[in-house]
Amino acid sequence: MTSQPGTTQPSPLLSLPGAVAGDGIDAPVAAHYGSFNGEQRTLESGEGFVDLSHRGVVRVSGPDRLTWLHSLTSQHLDTLAPGVATGALVLSPQGHVEHAMYGTDDGDSFTAHVEPGEAPALVEWLDRMRFMMRVEVADVTDEVAVVWRPAARVEGAPYSGYVFVPRAELGTFAEAAGPACGLWAFEALRIARGEPRLGLDTDHRTIPNEAGWIGPAVHLDKGCYRGQETVARVHTLGRPPRRLTLLHLDGSDNRLPVRGAPLMLDGRQVGFVGTSARHHELGPIALGIVKRNVALDAVLDADGLPAAQEMLVDPEVGLHVRPQLR
């Protein structure tokens, strides 16, 4: 049975001292609490937490849940141990990324978070795929909130650090886990790590190979799932048509590029800009999707700002895994 769409109400933590609301789909939570540079340093020191309670939360329960999710998604889940954070993608038959979820299993249910507003669509799709499996799927966004704590991260484990908190207890959690740090600080660190957000750093044509999801969210040695053929073909025989890159922006103009703005090189469009932020050490940075054949040392134009590239996805990844033929 599918529950109603999740909440879009402002977080109660916006009442904390100094809180300034975000914008766009991130408007329900605080962008910062007065010093996003200081908040980045707090998070990097292992302290504090970030309110991500605007993200959607999906719960899959039942004895067949992991085997079922294993068969539907890009991740190896049927032997997932309790408490281990993971990411998983739902792909189209052509291999394009339709849903991205990140979560953990507790031995009874698998709970995952998704982009704000995306839980209803994921739950609807999963519900259609249940058939005779012993699983239940629910949008629990109204009951469960997401926060991120650097103290909960596991070194070398992608997508760790996220904590699920009963929404009614969010205020109590904040009192115990403080200091509160805003989304701007979190986004700057996320962008620097090269972790894309679905729909913000990607488009409808994005395949996992282009966005750095091979490994963290795509397991290459598992059974068939929808879209697997495209992933395997690009990984083993070809090169990704495009690649995720970290853009180091010229900071002389006190602004960030508009999300979705074209990335230009010599008067032609070679990609687009995703999310951007001001990092306390790296300066202004952004994620971008760029055509594979664009030289790594080319300086791009990002909404009028010069942008140097730092490689996140190897444009020649296919060459490194091809068999050596005599």
Protein Blocks (a to p, Z undefined) as FASTA:
>chain_A
ZZddddfbdcfklmpghiacdehjllmpcfbgoiamlmmmmmmnopajddfklbccddde
djklmmmmmmmmmbdfklccehiacddddddfkopafbdcddddehjaccddddehilmm
mmmmmmmmnmmaccddddfklmpccdddfklpcehiahihiacddfklmmmmmmmmmccd
dfklmmmmmmmnopacehklpcfkbcfklnopgojlocfbbcddehklmmmmmmmmmccf
bdcddddddfkbgcdddehiacdeehiafbdcddddddfklopaddddddfklcfkbccd
eehiacddddfbdfklmmmmgccdZZ
